[in-house]
Amino acid sequence: MDTVDVVLPCLDEAAALPGVLAALPTGYRAIVVDNGSTDGSPEVAAAHGATVVHEPRRGYGAAVHTGLSLASTEIVCFLDADGSLDPAELLPLVEAVENGADLAVGRRVPVSRDAWPWHARAGNLVLASILRRRGLPVSDIACMRAVRRADLLALDVRDRAFGYPLELLVRAADAGWSVVERDITYRPRAAGTHSKVSGSVRGTLRAVRDMAGVLR
């Protein structure tokens, strides 16, 4: 298998980064896109071998797009940097793309109730049900994914905020992409970090608002 670039959007994840970066499979190369951290995340990422780039425009989609633009491998993965996901579970997603899927995404299986708060899970269920009505057989809004870099660039996802993952899936459905899901373990995020989405009802509502804008 060739080298695979892994894009990790990052905002104040210094406490989680050492564990996340150490757990990347052999041959998987980290691109940490810092989105304005004040806790030393860029320095921590660099010290643990990641390529670090800075994206001054705040927003998940902005960070993801910058990482995608700088990646150079045929297949690119995307992974949250908060310690809630096991980087080893990127392997079956990449295998699915190598075997013909256009996009492979993770379907979160929480290890505990605390790992996925009720408000975040409810928002995800609503959005996933909308996607299924559009013909895309998914049950999660893809916090871990693998895709061919050229294909994703051609898809031209434009949202630069929290709506990016949903727009990606909507455009994938409209383009007739083959999308597969694989179960992934979903753990509580690393101590010392705070979720910008699921950490509060307000954050979840803001993300759903951004995603609803995509559907309009």
Residue pairs with C-beta under 8 A, 6 or more apart in sequence:
1 27
1 94
1 98
2 27
2 73
2 74
2 75
3 27
3 28
3 29
3 73
4 27
4 28
4 29
4 73
4 75
4 76
4 77
4 90
4 94
4 146
5 28
5 29
5 31
5 67
5 71
5 72
5 73
5 76
5 77
5 149
6 24
6 28
6 29
6 30
6 31
6 76
6 77
6 78
6 79
6 87
6 90
7 31
7 33
7 63
7 64
7 67
7 68
7 71
7 76
7 77
7 78
7 79
8 20
8 30
8 31
8 32
8 33
8 45
8 50
8 67
8 78
8 79
8 80
8 81
9 33
9 35
9 60
9 63
9 64
9 67
9 78
9 80
9 81
10 17
10 32
10 33
10 34
10 35
10 37
10 41
10 42
10 45
10 63
10 81
11 34
11 35
11 36
11 37
11 41
11 63
11 196
12 37
12 38
12 39
12 41
12 193
12 194
13 20
13 37
13 39
13 41
13 81
13 82
13 83
13 190
13 193
14 37
14 39
14 40
14 41
14 44
14 192
15 39
15 83
15 190
15 191
15 192
15 193
16 81
16 82
16 83
16 189
16 190
16 192
16 193
17 32
17 41
17 44
17 45
17 48
17 50
17 81
18 44
18 48
19 83
19 190
20 79
20 81
20 82
20 83
20 87
21 30
21 45
21 48
21 49
21 50
22 48
23 86
23 87
23 88
24 30
24 87
24 90
25 87
25 88
25 90
25 91
28 77
28 87
28 90
29 51
29 73
30 45
30 49
30 50
30 51
31 50
31 51
31 53
31 67
31 70
31 71
32 41
32 42
32 45
32 50
32 51
32 52
32 53
32 81
33 53
33 54
33 55
33 63
33 64
33 66
33 67
34 41
34 42
34 45
34 52
34 53
34 54
34 55
34 63
35 55
35 58
35 59
35 60
35 62
35 63
36 56
36 58
42 52
42 54
45 52
46 52
51 70
53 66
53 67
53 70
55 62
55 63
55 66
57 160
59 160
59 161
59 162
59 164
60 161
60 162
60 164
60 165
60 196
61 157
61 159
61 160
61 161
61 162
61 163
61 164
61 167
62 160
62 161
64 78
64 164
65 157
65 160
65 164
67 76
67 78
68 76
68 149
68 152
68 153
69 153
71 149
72 149
73 149
74 148
74 149
74 150
75 94
75 97
75 98
75 146
75 147
75 148
75 149
76 146
76 147
76 148
76 149
76 152
77 90
77 93
77 94
77 144
77 145
77 146
78 144
78 145
78 146
79 85
79 87
79 90
79 144
80 143
80 144
82 189
82 190
82 193
82 195
83 187
83 189
83 190
83 193
84 115
84 143
84 186
84 187
84 188
84 189
84 190
85 106
85 143
85 144
85 184
85 185
85 186
85 187
86 184
86 185
86 187
89 106
89 144
89 182
89 184
89 185
90 144
90 146
92 104
92 182
93 104
93 105
93 106
93 144
93 145
93 146
93 182
94 104
94 146
96 104
96 146
96 180
96 182
97 103
97 104
97 146
97 147
97 148
100 178
101 178
101 179
101 180
102 147
102 148
102 151
102 172
102 177
102 178
102 179
103 145
103 146
103 147
103 151
103 168
103 172
103 177
103 178
103 179
103 180
104 145
104 146
104 147
104 179
104 180
104 181
104 182
105 138
105 140
105 142
105 144
105 145
105 169
105 179
105 180
105 181
105 182
106 140
106 142
106 143
106 144
106 145
106 181
106 182
106 183
106 184
107 138
107 139
107 140
107 181
107 182
107 183
107 184
108 116
108 140
108 143
108 184
108 186
109 183
109 184
109 185
109 186
110 116
110 186
110 187
111 185
111 186
111 187
111 188
112 187
112 188
114 188
115 186
115 187
115 188
116 186
116 198
117 198
117 199
117 204
119 198
119 201
119 204
119 205
120 197
120 198
120 204
123 204
123 205
123 207
123 208
124 140
124 141
126 208
127 141
127 166
127 208
127 211
128 138
128 139
128 140
128 141
130 215
131 138
131 166
131 169
131 170
131 173
132 138
132 139
134 170
134 173
134 174
135 173
136 169
136 170
136 172
136 173
136 179
137 179
137 181
138 169
138 179
138 181
139 181
140 181
141 165
141 166
141 169
141 211
142 165
142 168
142 169
143 165
144 184
145 168
151 177
152 168
155 168
155 171
155 172
155 175
156 171
157 164
157 167
157 168
157 171
158 167
159 166
159 167
159 210
159 213
159 214
161 210
162 197
162 206
162 207
162 210
162 211
163 210
163 211
163 213
163 214
165 211
166 211
166 214
166 215
167 214
169 179
170 214
170 215
172 179
173 179
189 195
195 203
196 203
197 203
197 204
197 206
197 207
198 204
